[in-house]
Amino acid sequence: MDKIKLLIACILTFLIMILSLRVGYLNLNPPIPATGPVGEPPEPDSGNTILYFLVSGFSFIALIIFIYKLLRK
């Protein structure tokens, strides 16, 4: 039962890691840019992007810990 819980935790942290990386990338490079001043591209919102990349890094660390615990048992 513990292995199943760890496996589910691994899958969830992997999904969180991938999705937060994707959202962070889309914050920096939106597919349809917002309207800015004429002739100038808008400034990307780097504050939220940093938070998404931090969440992705923490999720990666959690994934490594979960995989280590899963293989150790």
mmCIF file of the N, C-alpha and C atoms, coordinates in Angstrom:
data_MODEL
# 
_entry.id   MODEL 
# 
loop_
_atom_site.group_PDB 
_atom_site.id 
_atom_site.type_symbol 
_atom_site.label_atom_id 
_atom_site.label_alt_id 
_atom_site.label_comp_id 
_atom_site.label_asym_id 
_atom_site.label_entity_id 
_atom_site.label_seq_id 
_atom_site.pdbx_PDB_ins_code 
_atom_site.Cartn_x 
_atom_site.Cartn_y 
_atom_site.Cartn_z 
_atom_site.occupancy 
_atom_site.B_iso_or_equiv 
_atom_site.pdbx_formal_charge 
_atom_site.auth_seq_id 
_atom_site.auth_comp_id 
_atom_site.auth_asym_id 
_atom_site.auth_atom_id 
_atom_site.pdbx_PDB_model_num 
ATOM 1   N N  . MET A 1 1  ? 0.823  -1.197 0.000   1.00 0.00 ? 1  MET A N  1 
ATOM 2   C CA . MET A 1 1  ? 0.000  0.000  0.000   1.00 0.00 ? 1  MET A CA 1 
ATOM 3   C C  . MET A 1 1  ? 0.864  1.257  0.000   1.00 0.00 ? 1  MET A C  1 
ATOM 4   N N  . ASP A 1 2  ? 1.990  1.222  0.732   1.00 0.00 ? 2  ASP A N  1 
ATOM 5   C CA . ASP A 1 2  ? 2.862  2.386  0.755   1.00 0.00 ? 2  ASP A CA 1 
ATOM 6   C C  . ASP A 1 2  ? 3.495  2.644  -0.608  1.00 0.00 ? 2  ASP A C  1 
ATOM 7   N N  . LYS A 1 3  ? 3.803  1.562  -1.336  1.00 0.00 ? 3  LYS A N  1 
ATOM 8   C CA . LYS A 1 3  ? 4.394  1.745  -2.661  1.00 0.00 ? 3  LYS A CA 1 
ATOM 9   C C  . LYS A 1 3  ? 3.402  2.397  -3.622  1.00 0.00 ? 3  LYS A C  1 
ATOM 10  N N  . ILE A 1 4  ? 2.131  2.055  -3.487  1.00 0.00 ? 4  ILE A N  1 
ATOM 11  C CA . ILE A 1 4  ? 1.121  2.660  -4.351  1.00 0.00 ? 4  ILE A CA 1 
ATOM 12  C C  . ILE A 1 4  ? 0.990  4.153  -4.041  1.00 0.00 ? 4  ILE A C  1 
ATOM 13  N N  . LYS A 1 5  ? 1.012  4.497  -2.748  1.00 0.00 ? 5  LYS A N  1 
ATOM 14  C CA . LYS A 1 5  ? 0.930  5.904  -2.371  1.00 0.00 ? 5  LYS A CA 1 
ATOM 15  C C  . LYS A 1 5  ? 2.132  6.682  -2.889  1.00 0.00 ? 5  LYS A C  1 
ATOM 16  N N  . LEU A 1 6  ? 3.322  6.092  -2.774  1.00 0.00 ? 6  LEU A N  1 
ATOM 17  C CA . LEU A 1 6  ? 4.519  6.772  -3.279  1.00 0.00 ? 6  LEU A CA 1 
ATOM 18  C C  . LEU A 1 6  ? 4.491  6.899  -4.800  1.00 0.00 ? 6  LEU A C  1 
ATOM 19  N N  . LEU A 1 7  ? 3.973  5.881  -5.465  1.00 0.00 ? 7  LEU A N  1 
ATOM 20  C CA . LEU A 1 7  ? 3.875  5.940  -6.922  1.00 0.00 ? 7  LEU A CA 1 
ATOM 21  C C  . LEU A 1 7  ? 2.901  7.037  -7.362  1.00 0.00 ? 7  LEU A C  1 
ATOM 22  N N  . ILE A 1 8  ? 1.778  7.155  -6.677  1.00 0.00 ? 8  ILE A N  1 
ATOM 23  C CA . ILE A 1 8  ? 0.817  8.219  -6.982  1.00 0.00 ? 8  ILE A CA 1 
ATOM 24  C C  . ILE A 1 8  ? 1.439  9.585  -6.704  1.00 0.00 ? 8  ILE A C  1 
ATOM 25  N N  . ALA A 1 9  ? 2.192  9.694  -5.603  1.00 0.00 ? 9  ALA A N  1 
ATOM 26  C CA . ALA A 1 9  ? 2.870  10.952 -5.284  1.00 0.00 ? 9  ALA A CA 1 
ATOM 27  C C  . ALA A 1 9  ? 3.902  11.296 -6.350  1.00 0.00 ? 9  ALA A C  1 
ATOM 28  N N  . CYS A 1 10 ? 4.609  10.304 -6.861  1.00 0.00 ? 10 CYS A N  1 
ATOM 29  C CA . CYS A 1 10 ? 5.585  10.543 -7.938  1.00 0.00 ? 10 CYS A CA 1 
ATOM 30  C C  . CYS A 1 10 ? 4.904  11.068 -9.190  1.00 0.00 ? 10 CYS A C  1 
ATOM 31  N N  . ILE A 1 11 ? 3.801  10.459 -9.544  1.00 0.00 ? 11 ILE A N  1 
ATOM 32  C CA . ILE A 1 11 ? 3.079  10.880 -10.747 1.00 0.00 ? 11 ILE A CA 1 
ATOM 33  C C  . ILE A 1 11 ? 2.551  12.302 -10.590 1.00 0.00 ? 11 ILE A C  1 
ATOM 34  N N  . LEU A 1 12 ? 1.989  12.602 -9.421  1.00 0.00 ? 12 LEU A N  1 
ATOM 35  C CA . LEU A 1 12 ? 1.449  13.947 -9.201  1.00 0.00 ? 12 LEU A CA 1 
ATOM 36  C C  . LEU A 1 12 ? 2.539  15.012 -9.188  1.00 0.00 ? 12 LEU A C  1 
ATOM 37  N N  . THR A 1 13 ? 3.675  14.730 -8.544  1.00 0.00 ? 13 THR A N  1 
ATOM 38  C CA . THR A 1 13 ? 4.744  15.730 -8.539  1.00 0.00 ? 13 THR A CA 1 
ATOM 39  C C  . THR A 1 13 ? 5.344  15.906 -9.934  1.00 0.00 ? 13 THR A C  1 
ATOM 40  N N  . PHE A 1 14 ? 5.390  14.827 -10.717 1.00 0.00 ? 14 PHE A N  1 
ATOM 41  C CA . PHE A 1 14 ? 5.874  14.947 -12.088 1.00 0.00 ? 14 PHE A CA 1 
ATOM 42  C C  . PHE A 1 14 ? 4.944  15.840 -12.913 1.00 0.00 ? 14 PHE A C  1 
ATOM 43  N N  . LEU A 1 15 ? 3.635  15.638 -12.756 1.00 0.00 ? 15 LEU A N  1 
ATOM 44  C CA . LEU A 1 15 ? 2.677  16.478 -13.485 1.00 0.00 ? 15 LEU A CA 1 
ATOM 45  C C  . LEU A 1 15 ? 2.767  17.940 -13.048 1.00 0.00 ? 15 LEU A C  1 
ATOM 46  N N  . ILE A 1 16 ? 2.890  18.181 -11.748 1.00 0.00 ? 16 ILE A N  1 
ATOM 47  C CA . ILE A 1 16 ? 3.027  19.558 -11.263 1.00 0.00 ? 16 ILE A CA 1 
ATOM 48  C C  . ILE A 1 16 ? 4.293  20.187 -11.811 1.00 0.00 ? 16 ILE A C  1 
ATOM 49  N N  . MET A 1 17 ? 5.380  19.424 -11.848 1.00 0.00 ? 17 MET A N  1 
ATOM 50  C CA . MET A 1 17 ? 6.646  19.937 -12.355 1.00 0.00 ? 17 MET A CA 1 
ATOM 51  C C  . MET A 1 17 ? 6.526  20.335 -13.829 1.00 0.00 ? 17 MET A C  1 
ATOM 52  N N  . ILE A 1 18 ? 5.960  19.467 -14.638 1.00 0.00 ? 18 ILE A N  1 
ATOM 53  C CA . ILE A 1 18 ? 5.847  19.735 -16.074 1.00 0.00 ? 18 ILE A CA 1 
ATOM 54  C C  . ILE A 1 18 ? 4.892  20.903 -16.338 1.00 0.00 ? 18 ILE A C  1 
ATOM 55  N N  . LEU A 1 19 ? 3.752  20.918 -15.649 1.00 0.00 ? 19 LEU A N  1 
ATOM 56  C CA . LEU A 1 19 ? 2.775  21.983 -15.887 1.00 0.00 ? 19 LEU A CA 1 
ATOM 57  C C  . LEU A 1 19 ? 3.285  23.339 -15.421 1.00 0.00 ? 19 LEU A C  1 
ATOM 58  N N  . SER A 1 20 ? 4.007  23.384 -14.302 1.00 0.00 ? 20 SER A N  1 
ATOM 59  C CA . SER A 1 20 ? 4.518  24.678 -13.849 1.00 0.00 ? 20 SER A CA 1 
ATOM 60  C C  . SER A 1 20 ? 5.636  25.175 -14.755 1.00 0.00 ? 20 SER A C  1 
ATOM 61  N N  . LEU A 1 21 ? 6.436  24.274 -15.308 1.00 0.00 ? 21 LEU A N  1 
ATOM 62  C CA . LEU A 1 21 ? 7.428  24.704 -16.301 1.00 0.00 ? 21 LEU A CA 1 
ATOM 63  C C  . LEU A 1 21 ? 6.748  25.279 -17.540 1.00 0.00 ? 21 LEU A C  1 
ATOM 64  N N  . ARG A 1 22 ? 5.694  24.624 -17.964 1.00 0.00 ? 22 ARG A N  1 
ATOM 65  C CA . ARG A 1 22 ? 4.968  25.081 -19.157 1.00 0.00 ? 22 ARG A CA 1 
ATOM 66  C C  . ARG A 1 22 ? 4.326  26.451 -18.929 1.00 0.00 ? 22 ARG A C  1 
ATOM 67  N N  . VAL A 1 23 ? 3.699  26.639 -17.771 1.00 0.00 ? 23 VAL A N  1 
ATOM 68  C CA . VAL A 1 23 ? 3.051  27.917 -17.472 1.00 0.00 ? 23 VAL A CA 1 
ATOM 69  C C  . VAL A 1 23 ? 4.098  29.019 -17.343 1.00 0.00 ? 23 VAL A C  1 
ATOM 70  N N  . GLY A 1 24 ? 5.237  28.709 -16.725 1.00 0.00 ? 24 GLY A N  1 
ATOM 71  C CA . GLY A 1 24 ? 6.311  29.695 -16.626 1.00 0.00 ? 24 GLY A CA 1 
ATOM 72  C C  . GLY A 1 24 ? 6.835  30.100 -17.986 1.00 0.00 ? 24 GLY A C  1 
ATOM 73  N N  . TYR A 1 25 ? 6.991  29.132 -18.876 1.00 0.00 ? 25 TYR A N  1 
ATOM 74  C CA . TYR A 1 25 ? 7.440  29.448 -20.229 1.00 0.00 ? 25 TYR A CA 1 
ATOM 75  C C  . TYR A 1 25 ? 6.406  30.292 -20.971 1.00 0.00 ? 25 TYR A C  1 
ATOM 76  N N  . LEU A 1 26 ? 5.130  29.954 -20.788 1.00 0.00 ? 26 LEU A N  1 
ATOM 77  C CA . LEU A 1 26 ? 4.084  30.724 -21.466 1.00 0.00 ? 26 LEU A CA 1 
ATOM 78  C C  . LEU A 1 26 ? 3.972  32.139 -20.903 1.00 0.00 ? 26 LEU A C  1 
ATOM 79  N N  . ASN A 1 27 ? 4.347  32.339 -19.640 1.00 0.00 ? 27 ASN A N  1 
ATOM 80  C CA . ASN A 1 27 ? 4.376  33.696 -19.104 1.00 0.00 ? 27 ASN A CA 1 
ATOM 81  C C  . ASN A 1 27 ? 5.455  34.529 -19.773 1.00 0.00 ? 27 ASN A C  1 
ATOM 82  N N  . LEU A 1 28 ? 6.590  33.909 -20.083 1.00 0.00 ? 28 LEU A N  1 
ATOM 83  C CA . LEU A 1 28 ? 7.672  34.650 -20.738 1.00 0.00 ? 28 LEU A CA 1 
ATOM 84  C C  . LEU A 1 28 ? 7.414  34.849 -22.225 1.00 0.00 ? 28 LEU A C  1 
ATOM 85  N N  . ASN A 1 29 ? 6.859  33.845 -22.868 1.00 0.00 ? 29 ASN A N  1 
ATOM 86  C CA . ASN A 1 29 ? 6.617  33.884 -24.313 1.00 0.00 ? 29 ASN A CA 1 
ATOM 87  C C  . ASN A 1 29 ? 5.169  33.539 -24.606 1.00 0.00 ? 29 ASN A C  1 
ATOM 88  N N  . PRO A 1 30 ? 4.254  34.486 -24.440 1.00 0.00 ? 30 PRO A N  1 
ATOM 89  C CA . PRO A 1 30 ? 2.849  34.161 -24.706 1.00 0.00 ? 30 PRO A CA 1 
ATOM 90  C C  . PRO A 1 30 ? 2.615  33.907 -26.198 1.00 0.00 ? 30 PRO A C  1 
ATOM 91  N N  . PRO A 1 31 ? 1.724  32.960 -26.532 1.00 0.00 ? 31 PRO A N  1 
ATOM 92  C CA . PRO A 1 31 ? 1.476  32.668 -27.946 1.00 0.00 ? 31 PRO A CA 1 
ATOM 93  C C  . PRO A 1 31 ? 0.820  33.848 -28.663 1.00 0.00 ? 31 PRO A C  1 
ATOM 94  N N  . ILE A 1 32 ? -0.060 34.555 -27.984 1.00 0.00 ? 32 ILE A N  1 
ATOM 95  C CA . ILE A 1 32 ? -0.686 35.754 -28.551 1.00 0.00 ? 32 ILE A CA 1 
ATOM 96  C C  . ILE A 1 32 ? -0.299 36.903 -27.622 1.00 0.00 ? 32 ILE A C  1 
ATOM 97  N N  . PRO A 1 33 ? 0.618  37.754 -28.047 1.00 0.00 ? 33 PRO A N  1 
ATOM 98  C CA . PRO A 1 33 ? 1.076  38.807 -27.143 1.00 0.00 ? 33 PRO A CA 1 
ATOM 99  C C  . PRO A 1 33 ? -0.036 39.796 -26.808 1.00 0.00 ? 33 PRO A C  1 
ATOM 100 N N  . ALA A 1 34 ? -0.018 40.261 -25.575 1.00 0.00 ? 34 ALA A N  1 
ATOM 101 C CA . ALA A 1 34 ? -0.972 41.285 -25.163 1.00 0.00 ? 34 ALA A CA 1 
ATOM 102 C C  . ALA A 1 34 ? -0.634 42.586 -25.870 1.00 0.00 ? 34 ALA A C  1 
ATOM 103 N N  . THR A 1 35 ? -1.610 43.444 -25.973 1.00 0.00 ? 35 THR A N  1 
ATOM 104 C CA . THR A 1 35 ? -1.361 44.699 -26.666 1.00 0.00 ? 35 THR A CA 1 
ATOM 105 C C  . THR A 1 35 ? -0.555 45.624 -25.775 1.00 0.00 ? 35 THR A C  1 
ATOM 106 N N  . GLY A 1 36 ? 0.470  46.181 -26.311 1.00 0.00 ? 36 GLY A N  1 
ATOM 107 C CA . GLY A 1 36 ? 1.311  47.141 -25.612 1.00 0.00 ? 36 GLY A CA 1 
ATOM 108 C C  . GLY A 1 36 ? 1.305  48.448 -26.376 1.00 0.00 ? 36 GLY A C  1 
ATOM 109 N N  . PRO A 1 37 ? 2.231  49.333 -26.062 1.00 0.00 ? 37 PRO A N  1 
ATOM 110 C CA . PRO A 1 37 ? 2.328  50.560 -26.852 1.00 0.00 ? 37 PRO A CA 1 
ATOM 111 C C  . PRO A 1 37 ? 2.588  50.227 -28.325 1.00 0.00 ? 37 PRO A C  1 
ATOM 112 N N  . VAL A 1 38 ? 2.160  51.092 -29.171 1.00 0.00 ? 38 VAL A N  1 
ATOM 113 C CA . VAL A 1 38 ? 2.262  50.837 -30.613 1.00 0.00 ? 38 VAL A CA 1 
ATOM 114 C C  . VAL A 1 38 ? 3.722  50.633 -30.999 1.00 0.00 ? 38 VAL A C  1 
ATOM 115 N N  . GLY A 1 39 ? 3.981  49.526 -31.666 1.00 0.00 ? 39 GLY A N  1 
ATOM 116 C CA . GLY A 1 39 ? 5.319  49.229 -32.150 1.00 0.00 ? 39 GLY A CA 1 
ATOM 117 C C  . GLY A 1 39 ? 6.227  48.583 -31.124 1.00 0.00 ? 39 GLY A C  1 
ATOM 118 N N  . GLU A 1 40 ? 5.788  48.411 -29.898 1.00 0.00 ? 40 GLU A N  1 
ATOM 119 C CA . GLU A 1 40 ? 6.628  47.798 -28.870 1.00 0.00 ? 40 GLU A CA 1 
ATOM 120 C C  . GLU A 1 40 ? 5.956  46.548 -28.306 1.00 0.00 ? 40 GLU A C  1 
ATOM 121 N N  . PRO A 1 41 ? 6.707  45.475 -28.161 1.00 0.00 ? 41 PRO A N  1 
ATOM 122 C CA . PRO A 1 41 ? 6.117  44.298 -27.518 1.00 0.00 ? 41 PRO A CA 1 
ATOM 123 C C  . PRO A 1 41 ? 5.949  44.552 -26.024 1.00 0.00 ? 41 PRO A C  1 
ATOM 124 N N  . PRO A 1 42 ? 4.945  43.957 -25.406 1.00 0.00 ? 42 PRO A N  1 
ATOM 125 C CA . PRO A 1 42 ? 4.749  44.165 -23.972 1.00 0.00 ? 42 PRO A CA 1 
ATOM 126 C C  . PRO A 1 42 ? 5.845  43.491 -23.151 1.00 0.00 ? 42 PRO A C  1 
ATOM 127 N N  . GLU A 1 43 ? 6.071  44.003 -21.969 1.00 0.00 ? 43 GLU A N  1 
ATOM 128 C CA . GLU A 1 43 ? 7.058  43.409 -21.061 1.00 0.00 ? 43 GLU A CA 1 
ATOM 129 C C  . GLU A 1 43 ? 6.491  42.123 -20.469 1.00 0.00 ? 43 GLU A C  1 
ATOM 130 N N  . PRO A 1 44 ? 7.278  41.046 -20.441 1.00 0.00 ? 44 PRO A N  1 
ATOM 131 C CA . PRO A 1 44 ? 6.781  39.809 -19.817 1.00 0.00 ? 44 PRO A CA 1 
ATOM 132 C C  . PRO A 1 44 ? 6.685  39.973 -18.301 1.00 0.00 ? 44 PRO A C  1 
ATOM 133 N N  . ASP A 1 45 ? 5.753  39.245 -17.709 1.00 0.00 ? 45 ASP A N  1 
ATOM 134 C CA . ASP A 1 45 ? 5.563  39.290 -16.261 1.00 0.00 ? 45 ASP A CA 1 
ATOM 135 C C  . ASP A 1 45 ? 6.539  38.295 -15.635 1.00 0.00 ? 45 ASP A C  1 
ATOM 136 N N  . SER A 1 46 ? 7.719  38.783 -15.286 1.00 0.00 ? 46 SER A N  1 
ATOM 137 C CA . SER A 1 46 ? 8.758  37.875 -14.809 1.00 0.00 ? 46 SER A CA 1 
ATOM 138 C C  . SER A 1 46 ? 8.564  37.464 -13.351 1.00 0.00 ? 46 SER A C  1 
ATOM 139 N N  . GLY A 1 47 ? 7.788  38.218 -12.573 1.00 0.00 ? 47 GLY A N  1 
ATOM 140 C CA . GLY A 1 47 ? 7.554  37.847 -11.178 1.00 0.00 ? 47 GLY A CA 1 
ATOM 141 C C  . GLY A 1 47 ? 6.833  36.522 -11.053 1.00 0.00 ? 47 GLY A C  1 
ATOM 142 N N  . ASN A 1 48 ? 5.761  36.356 -11.792 1.00 0.00 ? 48 ASN A N  1 
ATOM 143 C CA . ASN A 1 48 ? 5.034  35.085 -11.765 1.00 0.00 ? 48 ASN A CA 1 
ATOM 144 C C  . ASN A 1 48 ? 5.855  33.962 -12.374 1.00 0.00 ? 48 ASN A C  1 
ATOM 145 N N  . THR A 1 49 ? 6.647  34.278 -13.373 1.00 0.00 ? 49 THR A N  1 
ATOM 146 C CA . THR A 1 49 ? 7.458  33.258 -14.019 1.00 0.00 ? 49 THR A CA 1 
ATOM 147 C C  . THR A 1 49 ? 8.466  32.677 -13.041 1.00 0.00 ? 49 THR A C  1 
ATOM 148 N N  . ILE A 1 50 ? 9.079  33.529 -12.235 1.00 0.00 ? 50 ILE A N  1 
ATOM 149 C CA . ILE A 1 50 ? 10.049 33.047 -11.251 1.00 0.00 ? 50 ILE A CA 1 
ATOM 150 C C  . ILE A 1 50 ? 9.366  32.116 -10.248 1.00 0.00 ? 50 ILE A C  1 
ATOM 151 N N  . LEU A 1 51 ? 8.157  32.480 -9.831  1.00 0.00 ? 51 LEU A N  1 
ATOM 152 C CA . LEU A 1 51 ? 7.424  31.613 -8.895  1.00 0.00 ? 51 LEU A CA 1 
ATOM 153 C C  . LEU A 1 51 ? 7.111  30.255 -9.516  1.00 0.00 ? 51 LEU A C  1 
ATOM 154 N N  . TYR A 1 52 ? 6.702  30.249 -10.786 1.00 0.00 ? 52 TYR A N  1 
ATOM 155 C CA . TYR A 1 52 ? 6.406  28.977 -11.444 1.00 0.00 ? 52 TYR A CA 1 
ATOM 156 C C  . TYR A 1 52 ? 7.657  28.118 -11.579 1.00 0.00 ? 52 TYR A C  1 
ATOM 157 N N  . PHE A 1 53 ? 8.789  28.743 -11.890 1.00 0.00 ? 53 PHE A N  1 
ATOM 158 C CA . PHE A 1 53 ? 10.026 27.976 -12.013 1.00 0.00 ? 53 PHE A CA 1 
ATOM 159 C C  . PHE A 1 53 ? 10.493 27.465 -10.653 1.00 0.00 ? 53 PHE A C  1 
ATOM 160 N N  . LEU A 1 54 ? 10.275 28.235 -9.573  1.00 0.00 ? 54 LEU A N  1 
ATOM 161 C CA . LEU A 1 54 ? 10.600 27.750 -8.227  1.00 0.00 ? 54 LEU A CA 1 
ATOM 162 C C  . LEU A 1 54 ? 9.739  26.553 -7.842  1.00 0.00 ? 54 LEU A C  1 
ATOM 163 N N  . VAL A 1 55 ? 8.456  26.628 -8.155  1.00 0.00 ? 55 VAL A N  1 
ATOM 164 C CA . VAL A 1 55 ? 7.558  25.490 -7.882  1.00 0.00 ? 55 VAL A CA 1 
ATOM 165 C C  . VAL A 1 55 ? 8.015  24.264 -8.654  1.00 0.00 ? 55 VAL A C  1 
ATOM 166 N N  . SER A 1 56 ? 8.443  24.471 -9.879  1.00 0.00 ? 56 SER A N  1 
ATOM 167 C CA . SER A 1 56 ? 8.919  23.354 -10.681 1.00 0.00 ? 56 SER A CA 1 
ATOM 168 C C  . SER A 1 56 ? 10.174 22.735 -10.072 1.00 0.00 ? 56 SER A C  1 
ATOM 169 N N  . GLY A 1 57 ? 11.081 23.572 -9.584  1.00 0.00 ? 57 GLY A N  1 
ATOM 170 C CA . GLY A 1 57 ? 12.303 23.065 -8.952  1.00 0.00 ? 57 GLY A CA 1 
ATOM 171 C C  . GLY A 1 57 ? 12.009 22.292 -7.677  1.00 0.00 ? 57 GLY A C  1 
ATOM 172 N N  . PHE A 1 58 ? 11.109 22.829 -6.845  1.00 0.00 ? 58 PHE A N  1 
ATOM 173 C CA . PHE A 1 58 ? 10.742 22.116 -5.621  1.00 0.00 ? 58 PHE A CA 1 
ATOM 174 C C  . PHE A 1 58 ? 10.039 20.801 -5.945  1.00 0.00 ? 58 PHE A C  1 
ATOM 175 N N  . SER A 1 59 ? 9.226  20.791 -6.985  1.00 0.00 ? 59 SER A N  1 
ATOM 176 C CA . SER A 1 59 ? 8.560  19.552 -7.390  1.00 0.00 ? 59 SER A CA 1 
ATOM 177 C C  . SER A 1 59 ? 9.579  18.519 -7.873  1.00 0.00 ? 59 SER A C  1 
ATOM 178 N N  . PHE A 1 60 ? 10.614 18.986 -8.559  1.00 0.00 ? 60 PHE A N  1 
ATOM 179 C CA . PHE A 1 60 ? 11.662 18.069 -9.026  1.00 0.00 ? 60 PHE A CA 1 
ATOM 180 C C  . PHE A 1 60 ? 12.401 17.459 -7.838  1.00 0.00 ? 60 PHE A C  1 
ATOM 181 N N  . ILE A 1 61 ? 12.707 18.278 -6.825  1.00 0.00 ? 61 ILE A N  1 
ATOM 182 C CA . ILE A 1 61 ? 13.369 17.759 -5.630  1.00 0.00 ? 61 ILE A CA 1 
ATOM 183 C C  . ILE A 1 61 ? 12.469 16.746 -4.920  1.00 0.00 ? 61 ILE A C  1 
ATOM 184 N N  . ALA A 1 62 ? 11.168 17.063 -4.815  1.00 0.00 ? 62 ALA A N  1 
ATOM 185 C CA . ALA A 1 62 ? 10.232 16.131 -4.188  1.00 0.00 ? 62 ALA A CA 1 
ATOM 186 C C  . ALA A 1 62 ? 10.139 14.840 -4.988  1.00 0.00 ? 62 ALA A C  1 
ATOM 187 N N  . LEU A 1 63 ? 10.176 14.942 -6.306  1.00 0.00 ? 63 LEU A N  1 
ATOM 188 C CA . LEU A 1 63 ? 10.118 13.743 -7.151  1.00 0.00 ? 63 LEU A CA 1 
ATOM 189 C C  . LEU A 1 63 ? 11.331 12.852 -6.913  1.00 0.00 ? 63 LEU A C  1 
ATOM 190 N N  . ILE A 1 64 ? 12.505 13.449 -6.803  1.00 0.00 ? 64 ILE A N  1 
ATOM 191 C CA . ILE A 1 64 ? 13.711 12.660 -6.533  1.00 0.00 ? 64 ILE A CA 1 
ATOM 192 C C  . ILE A 1 64 ? 13.604 11.963 -5.177  1.00 0.00 ? 64 ILE A C  1 
ATOM 193 N N  . ILE A 1 65 ? 13.095 12.681 -4.172  1.00 0.00 ? 65 ILE A N  1 
ATOM 194 C CA . ILE A 1 65 ? 12.940 12.079 -2.839  1.00 0.00 ? 65 ILE A CA 1 
ATOM 195 C C  . ILE A 1 65 ? 11.938 10.925 -2.879  1.00 0.00 ? 65 ILE A C  1 
ATOM 196 N N  . PHE A 1 66 ? 10.812 11.119 -3.574  1.00 0.00 ? 66 PHE A N  1 
ATOM 197 C CA . PHE A 1 66 ? 9.812  10.059 -3.655  1.00 0.00 ? 66 PHE A CA 1 
ATOM 198 C C  . PHE A 1 66 ? 10.350 8.831  -4.387  1.00 0.00 ? 66 PHE A C  1 
ATOM 199 N N  . ILE A 1 67 ? 11.092 9.044  -5.462  1.00 0.00 ? 67 ILE A N  1 
ATOM 200 C CA . ILE A 1 67 ? 11.658 7.916  -6.206  1.00 0.00 ? 67 ILE A CA 1 
ATOM 201 C C  . ILE A 1 67 ? 12.684 7.186  -5.349  1.00 0.00 ? 67 ILE A C  1 
ATOM 202 N N  . TYR A 1 68 ? 13.480 7.943  -4.599  1.00 0.00 ? 68 TYR A N  1 
ATOM 203 C CA . TYR A 1 68 ? 14.458 7.309  -3.704  1.00 0.00 ? 68 TYR A CA 1 
ATOM 204 C C  . TYR A 1 68 ? 13.763 6.461  -2.643  1.00 0.00 ? 68 TYR A C  1 
ATOM 205 N N  . LYS A 1 69 ? 12.695 7.000  -2.056  1.00 0.00 ? 69 LYS A N  1 
ATOM 206 C CA . LYS A 1 69 ? 11.956 6.232  -1.047  1.00 0.00 ? 69 LYS A CA 1 
ATOM 207 C C  . LYS A 1 69 ? 11.292 5.001  -1.661  1.00 0.00 ? 69 LYS A C  1 
ATOM 208 N N  . LEU A 1 70 ? 10.804 5.158  -2.903  1.00 0.00 ? 70 LEU A N  1 
ATOM 209 C CA . LEU A 1 70 ? 10.133 4.043  -3.569  1.00 0.00 ? 70 LEU A CA 1 
ATOM 210 C C  . LEU A 1 70 ? 11.121 2.906  -3.869  1.00 0.00 ? 70 LEU A C  1 
ATOM 211 N N  . LEU A 1 71 ? 12.310 3.271  -4.313  1.00 0.00 ? 71 LEU A N  1 
ATOM 212 C CA . LEU A 1 71 ? 13.295 2.238  -4.659  1.00 0.00 ? 71 LEU A CA 1 
ATOM 213 C C  . LEU A 1 71 ? 13.977 1.650  -3.419  1.00 0.00 ? 71 LEU A C  1 
ATOM 214 N N  . ARG A 1 72 ? 13.993 2.393  -2.334  1.00 0.00 ? 72 ARG A N  1 
ATOM 215 C CA . ARG A 1 72 ? 14.647 1.924  -1.123  1.00 0.00 ? 72 ARG A CA 1 
ATOM 216 C C  . ARG A 1 72 ? 13.830 0.859  -0.405  1.00 0.00 ? 72 ARG A C  1 
ATOM 217 N N  . LYS A 1 73 ? 12.514 0.911  -0.531  1.00 0.00 ? 73 LYS A N  1 
ATOM 218 C CA . LYS A 1 73 ? 11.667 -0.044 0.192   1.00 0.00 ? 73 LYS A CA 1 
ATOM 219 C C  . LYS A 1 73 ? 11.590 -1.378 -0.509  1.00 0.00 ? 73 LYS A C  1 
# 
